[in-house]
Amino acid sequence: MADATTTPPTPAPAKTTGRRIVTGIVTRDKSDKTRRVEIQRLVRHPKYGKFIKRRTVCYVHDEANASHLGDTVEIQESRPLSRTKRWTLVKVTIPAVSRTVANLEGAVAGSTVPEASGAADAK
């Protein structure tokens, strides 16, 4: 008594890996094919309620050495590539404006870079 026109059951949709994609700022690009990216977030203090800046440091595999210091990049979770690298570069979203390395080295991600003042030249 079954209909001959019934369709076979459809297979379940394939599971995704659930790899996160996040945005951060490149803070170190000295190593070949490795970048250090800082991801900044705001966390509310449990007692006082004030928002505190926190950062997460990720080491990213950049196969083509496409990103440079100060670039805003998208990174994706991946399998462990080395002792510290767990992320791969997806794309450079905003390239850094031309800055000197001395101003950016050691700076916190997302902070503003002080401009070279003309006061030193006036002396």
C-alpha positions as CSV (number, residue, x, y, z in Angstrom):
1,M,0.0,0.0,0.0
2,A,3.0,2.3,-0.3
3,D,3.0,5.0,-3.0
4,A,5.5,4.4,-5.8
5,T,6.0,8.1,-6.0
6,T,7.7,8.6,-2.6
7,T,11.2,10.1,-2.7
8,P,14.1,8.5,-0.9
9,P,15.1,10.1,2.4
10,T,17.6,13.0,2.1
11,P,21.0,12.6,3.8
12,A,21.7,14.7,6.8
13,P,23.6,18.0,6.1
14,A,27.4,17.7,6.4
15,K,28.8,18.9,9.7
16,T,31.0,22.0,9.6
17,T,34.3,22.1,11.5
18,G,33.2,25.2,13.4
19,R,36.4,27.0,12.8
20,R,36.2,30.5,14.2
21,I,37.1,33.6,12.1
22,V,38.3,36.6,14.1
23,T,39.8,40.0,13.3
24,G,42.9,41.4,14.9
25,I,46.0,43.6,14.4
26,V,49.4,42.4,13.4
27,T,51.9,43.3,16.1
28,R,55.0,41.4,15.0
29,D,56.1,40.3,11.6
30,K,59.8,39.5,12.0
31,S,59.5,35.8,11.5
32,D,59.2,34.2,8.1
33,K,55.5,33.0,7.5
34,T,54.6,33.7,11.1
35,R,52.7,36.7,12.4
36,R,51.7,37.7,15.9
37,V,48.1,39.0,15.9
38,E,46.5,40.6,18.9
39,I,42.7,40.5,19.3
40,Q,41.3,43.1,21.7
41,R,38.1,42.8,23.7
42,L,36.3,44.6,26.5
43,V,35.4,42.6,29.6
44,R,33.1,43.9,32.4
45,H,34.7,43.8,35.8
46,P,32.6,41.4,38.0
47,K,32.5,43.6,41.1
48,Y,32.8,47.2,39.9
49,G,31.2,47.0,36.5
50,K,33.9,49.0,34.7
51,F,34.9,47.8,31.2
52,I,38.5,46.6,31.1
53,K,40.6,46.1,27.9
54,R,41.9,42.6,27.5
55,R,43.8,41.1,24.6
56,T,44.5,37.6,23.2
57,V,47.7,36.9,21.4
58,C,47.6,34.5,18.5
59,Y,50.4,33.3,16.3
60,V,49.3,33.1,12.7
61,H,50.6,31.2,9.7
62,D,51.0,33.6,6.7
63,E,52.1,31.4,3.8
64,A,52.7,34.3,1.3
65,N,54.0,36.8,3.9
66,A,51.2,39.1,2.8
67,S,50.6,40.9,6.1
68,H,52.8,43.5,7.7
69,L,53.1,45.4,11.0
70,G,49.9,47.3,11.9
71,D,47.6,45.6,9.3
72,T,44.1,44.6,10.4
73,V,43.7,40.9,9.4
74,E,41.1,38.1,9.5
75,I,42.4,34.9,10.9
76,Q,40.9,31.4,11.0
77,E,41.4,28.6,13.5
78,S,43.3,25.6,12.2
79,R,45.1,22.5,13.3
80,P,48.3,22.9,15.3
81,L,51.0,24.0,12.8
82,S,53.8,24.3,15.4
83,R,54.1,24.6,19.2
84,T,52.4,28.0,19.2
85,K,50.7,28.4,15.8
86,R,47.0,27.5,15.7
87,W,45.7,30.0,13.3
88,T,46.0,30.8,9.5
89,L,45.6,34.1,7.7
90,V,42.4,34.5,5.7
91,K,42.9,38.0,4.3
92,V,44.3,41.4,5.1
93,T,41.2,43.6,5.6
94,I,42.8,47.0,6.2
95,P,46.5,47.5,5.3
96,A,48.4,49.7,7.7
97,V,49.2,53.3,6.8
98,S,52.9,54.0,6.3
99,R,54.4,54.0,9.7
100,T,57.9,53.5,11.0
101,V,58.6,50.3,12.8
102,A,60.1,52.1,15.8
103,N,56.7,53.7,16.6
104,L,54.7,50.4,16.3
105,E,57.1,47.9,17.9
106,G,55.8,47.1,21.4
107,A,52.7,49.1,21.0
108,V,49.4,47.7,22.2
109,A,47.0,46.6,19.5
110,G,44.4,49.2,18.7
111,S,46.3,52.0,20.4
112,T,47.0,55.2,18.5
113,V,50.6,55.9,17.4
114,P,52.0,59.2,18.5
115,E,52.8,61.5,15.6
116,A,56.3,62.8,15.2
117,S,56.1,66.3,16.8
118,G,57.7,69.3,15.2
119,A,58.8,70.5,18.7
120,A,62.0,68.4,18.6
121,D,63.0,70.1,15.3
122,A,62.3,73.6,16.6
123,K,65.1,73.4,19.2
